[in-house]
Amino acid sequence: MPLTDMAVRSAKPKDKPYKLSDAGGLYLAVETNGSRLWRVAYRFDRKQKLLSLGAYPAVTLADARAGRDQVKALLAKGVDPSAQRKLDRGAARDARACTFRVVGDELVSKFEAEGLHELTLDKKRWMLRVLNGDIGDRPIADVRAGELLEALRRFERRGHHESARRARALAAAVFRFAIATGRAERNPAADLMGALITPTVAHRPAITEPKAVGALLRAIDGLDGQIAIRAALQLLALTFVRPGELRHAEWKEFDLDGAVWIIPAEKMKMDRQHKVPLSKQSIALIRGLRDITGSSPHLFPQVRSWHRPISDGTLNASLRRLGYDKTQMVSHGFRGLASTLLNESRLWHPDVIERQLAHEKKDDVRAAYNSAQHWDERVRMMQWWANHLDDLRRSGSVVSIAKARRSRSAS
């Protein structure tokens, strides 16, 4: 007759193991050590087999009967329950191995094998570390859009809205890679289009009044301390590249004989190689710097770690030491300074200035002013700009447009 809860609960160990049978092959095996194990006996392919359903009381009589019914249902379909259990366990094991973290690491390894620059790889690793805090150990096939959104909001809560958008794009790449390798079926990142905060364009504080620019340049020239940091600010004024591009500048990128600095695509915001014409003043500055930092791969290495570039806040900290607070001037402000004064001079076509600032979009192709057509003009502009900074440094006063035109003609 079928078992009862009372009979199962009252089962005590004896000198030898024994069974309490239910129905349909289900029974409770009572061991000499007191453990009580549910098992179901069945026949498949003319062979007698056993399947364990767990231990009492964690698995109740009702649970064991439900497990037995599942066994019967598989047998009715011609499926061996033991073989199916092995498949299910293997699938669960694979799912645990195919986490977002695992697939993300594989994708980064793929990028690394493809030659992506270490700086770009570091950014991707950082974004994945933040995402992994929420979804790293989740099977990638199970991650839902809401979970990913919550992970991305970690960036937003820190005010890193642009990083949140880039992290969403990276997560989308991870899911696409998982789909391509058969470990996921859909990309939840695609469902988050428009869900993140659109970052507002923040205009960086910059000094643009000519007299004040002259005072700033003189202050930089008098900066005490590390010569390399002073040179970094001076070169930033001369080239008006992004601070990150300057901080990560490497000696191998410079052709001083050819008077050009070629910044690799992976270091650029728009992922496109950028050429910076070097003025005579820039070349002299860089040649002088080689005697100081030439043994490092970087023009501007850290003092305590010669093979790593200076940190993000070093240049701004130097400006603070000179008395310029964050509402007056930041390292990124040299770009605004150059853009304003170059445009106000009316000597250079706006497209030439924008191209030198590397502001053009990837799909922005101008018929009249592409890179090949205005390189020579950019070379002339950068030499004029260096001469103009020298004028401002010496006089601290407004240089007339007439003098500026004469300076351009002479350069």
Secondary structure, 3 states (H helix, E strand, C coil): CCCCHHHHHHCCCCCCCEEEECCCCEEEEECCCCCEEEEEEEEECCEEEEEEEEEECCCCHHHHHHHHHHHHHHHHCCCCHHHHHHHHHHHHHHHHHCEHHHHHHHHHHHHHHCCCCHHHHHHHHHHHHHHHHHHCCCEHHHCCHHHHHHHHHHHHHCCCHHHHHHHHHHHHHHHHHHHHCCCCCCCHHHHHCCCCCCCCCCCCCCCCCHHHHHHHHHHHHCCCCCHHHHHHHHHHHHHCCCHHHHHCCEHHHEECCCCEEEECHHHCCCCCCEEEECCHHHHHHHHHHHHHHCCCCECCECCCCCCCECCCCHHHHHHHHCCCCCCCCCCCHHHHHHHHHHHHHCCCCHHHHHHHCCCCCCCCCCCCCCHHHHHHHHHHHHHHHHHHHHHHHHHCCCCCHHHHHHHHHHC
